[in-house]
């Protein structure tokens, strides 16, 4: 997940980064909302 955040902070589209890293958008947003430690 940290890798995805690094690329997103560099300005890459969230959906594309998650697609490349094979992370579901729901998983990403769930963790961004602080529901997972």
URBELTA-V634106 format. One record per residue. RES is the residue in three letters. PHI is phi in whole degrees, -180 to 180 (none if undefined). BURIAL is 1 if it has 9 or more other C-alpha atoms within 8 Angstrom, else 0. Layout:
res | phi | burial
RES | PHI | BURIAL
RES | PHI | BURIAL
This chain:
res | phi | burial
UNK | none | 0
UNK | -63 | 0
UNK | -63 | 0
UNK | -61 | 1
UNK | -62 | 0
UNK | -62 | 0
UNK | -68 | 1
UNK | -65 | 1
UNK | -65 | 0
UNK | -78 | 0
UNK | 107 | 0
UNK | -77 | 1
UNK | -63 | 0
UNK | -57 | 0
UNK | -62 | 0
UNK | -69 | 0
UNK | -61 | 1
UNK | -65 | 1
UNK | -63 | 1
UNK | -64 | 0
UNK | -85 | 0
UNK | 58 | 0
UNK | -113 | 1
UNK | -69 | 0
UNK | -59 | 0
UNK | -63 | 0
UNK | -65 | 0
UNK | -62 | 1
UNK | -69 | 0
UNK | -62 | 1
UNK | -71 | 1
UNK | -65 | 0
UNK | -83 | 0
UNK | 78 | 0
UNK | -86 | 0
UNK | -123 | 0
UNK | -64 | 0
